[in-house]
Amino acid sequence: MKSLLKKIISNDFVFSLRNTLKFRPVDTSLNSLKKSSSISDAFCWRTDNGYKTLFIFSDLLKLFYDLDDSYVELLIYTKDNKLIKTIKLNSLNFSNKILIDKKLLNDIEDYGTFYFFHRLKNKPKEEILISNRCYLGFYKDDNLPSFVHGNVNVAYKEFVENEVKRNIVKSSILKNQIYEIQNLFEKNEKNELFFINPLSKKIKLSLNNNFYTIDSGCSKIIDIKNQTHVKIISNCSFLRPIIFNYNKNYIDVYHS
């Protein structure tokens, strides 16, 4: 009986209903995950306007589980959620770097998302559930990069399967989820908010009374100017953008 009740209250529709009614709302849930999985953020990459993206990660399966058959996989998508490149790295150190620039992406100058998964050549002997938040460094014109770590868990892969699964971030039936950012944006020459839709459905959002939609898995950069306060209202329960602030040649990147 308890098991049946748990399945009912953990249903995605029930989560959406709870979030709509603001009754014990749920931003994210790992209930749908089976054991022995690697969880990934929806990381953002940029090669537009001279940008390069430096991705730094650790071999957690070797570091914490002493496994020698580990490798990693990056799935790189356009801003329209189209897969453009798959990278597999078999020879790993404890600390590793990948430079995402237009050369790596066949001269694409744009932006988008990528997912990062730890993988094993053999089925693990024990149950493993890991999330590597990693670090992203963004820079232009060979200046020092501004680093930001992972934002929110979005997708996962089981070690014994190849399918990418989502629905970690939850939604609301109505557009009534509010996310407010406190920052002195008006002091900067330019500000950009980098949004990624973590849901398997379209996001409808308003940002200071300007209206946007973002399809499932897609990303969008929104410029904001002369703003003292940013209020985001959407049907996504945890829509937290990555922020890019510009002052002359200085770039500051962070999650809100």
N, C-alpha and C positions, 0 to 999 in steps of 0.2 A: 504493500500500500504506500509506504514511504517512497519507494522507488518510482512508482507511478506518479505520485504528487510532485516529486522532484522534476520529472520529465515535463509535466504540464507547466509548472511555473518557470521552467527554463526554456520554453518554446519561444522562438523569435517573435511571433505575433504577441505573445504575452509580454515580452520585454517592451515591444513597441507600445502596447496599450499602457503599461505601467509608466513608461516615459511620457506618454501623452497626458496622462492623468497626474503626473508628478507624484505617483505613489511608489515609494521605494525605487526610484529610478536607477537604471543600470547603464553606465557609460560603456564599459567593455566587459566581456565575459569569455572565459576560456572553457566553459562547460562543454562545448561541442568538440574540443580537442580530444583525440585519442592519445594515449600515452606513446612515448618515444617519437617525439616530433620536434622539429626545429621551427621556431617562430620568428617572423621577420617584420620589421617596420616597412612602411612604404617610404623608402628613402627618395629624396629628390636629387636630380642631377641637372647641371647647366653647362652648356657650351655656347650659349647665346652671348652676344656682345663681348666677346673675348674671354668669357669665363672658362675656367677649368675646375673640375671637381676631384678632390683627392679623397679616396675611401680607405680608411684604416680599420683593420679588424684583427682579432686574435683567434687562434685555433683552440676554441674552448674544449672541444672533444679530446684533444691531446692534453691540454693543460689541466683539466679537472677529472677526466676519466681515463687518461693514459692509453688512449686508443690510437693505434698506428695506421688504421685504414680509413682515416677521415679525409674528406676533401670538401670544397665549397663550390657553390653555384650562384651566379648572379644572373637574374633575368631582367633585362633592360627594356623599358617600354617608352614609347613616345608619349607626349602630353595627351594624345587621343587614345591611349591604352593599346597601342599596337606593338607587339613584341618585335624588336629590331636586332637584338643580340643576346646570345647566351654565352656566358663565360664560365668555364670549369677550371679550377685550379687544384692540382693533385699534390704538388710539392709545396708544403706549407711550413712556415716558421711560426714561432709563438706569436710574433707580431708581423703583419703583412700589409702591403699597400697596393692599391690599384688606382691609376690615374685615368679618369674619364674625361677625355678631350675629344675634339672633333676628328682627330686622326683615328682614335679607337672606334668612333662611330661612323666611319666612312664619310667624313666631311660634313656631318650633320651639325648645324649651328642652331640649337633650339634648347628645349628643356623637357623634362619628363620625370618618370619614376623608375625605380628598380627595387627588386626584392633580393634578399640575401639569405641563403639557406646553408646550414651545415649538413653534410651528407656522409653516409657510411657505405663502404663497399659490401659489408656483411651486416646481417641483422644483429643489432646489439643484444648482448646476453642479459642486460638489465634494462629497466625502463628509464628512458632519458627524455626530459622535457627541458629545452634550453631556449633562451632568447638572448641574442647578442645585439646590444644597443649600438655598438660601433661608433665611429666618428667620421664626420664629413667635414672637409676643408674646402672652402670656396675662395678663389682668388682670380685676379685679373692682372695681366701685364707683368707676370712673374713677381708680384708683390707677395708679402707673407699672407698665408691663408687665414681666414676666420673660421674657427671650428665650432661645430654644433653636434651633439650626440643625437641618438635616435629619438623620435617624437612619440609614437604610439604604436603598439603591436597591431598589425593589420591582417597578415596572412600566415599560413603555416603549411609545412609539408611533413608527412610522416616519413620516417627513415626508410621504410620498406615500400613506399609508394612514390609516384612521380607527380601526382596531381596537386596543384596549388589550391588551397582551400582558404576561404575568407570568412566574413561575418563575425569577426571578433568585436569590432566596434558596432554598437547598437544604434537604432534609429527611433524616431517617433512618427506616429501617423500624421500628426500636424506639424507645421513649422513653428515650433514653440520652444526650441532648445536655444538658450542664450549663452554666448561666450563673449566676455568683455576683456579687452586688452588695455592695460594701463601703461602708457608710455608717452613721452613728450615728442610725438612725431613731428610737431611743427618746427622743432629745432634742427631737423635734418633737411638737406637739400632735396632728398628723394627717399621714398619708402616703398617697398614692395612686400606684399603678402603672398606667399607661395602656398596654395591650397592643393591638397590631394584628397580625392573622394575615396574613403576607405570602405564604402558600402557596395553591395551588389545591386544597388538601384540608384537612380538619379538623386542628386542633392539639389534642393532649392534653398537659396540663402539670400538674405539681405545684409548689406554692409553699409551702415549709416544711411539707410533708406535707398541705396542703390541695389538693384536686383540682378542676380546671376543664377545660372544653373551649371552644374558640373556632372557629366555622365559618370557611370560606374567606372572606377579605376583611373579616371582621367585627372589631369592636373591643370591648374590655372593660376597665372600670376596676375595680381590686381594691384595697380598703382594707387597709392593714397598720398594726398598732399594737404598741407595746412589743417591737419586733424589733431585735435587735443585728446580725443577719445574715440575708440573703435568698438562698436557693438555689432556682433555677428549673431543673426537669428537664422536658424536652419532646422531641418528635420533630422540632422545628424547629432548624435548624443555627445560627441567629443570632436568637434571640428576645430582643431588647433593648428594654425598656419605656422610655417617657418617665416621669420621676418628678416628682410634685408634692409639695413639702413645705410645711407650714403652721405658722406661729408667730404667733398673734394676727392682725394685719392683714397680715403679711408672707407672700408666696408666692414660693417658689424653684422654678423649673422647669428641668429639665436631662435629658439622656439619660444612662443609666447607663454 
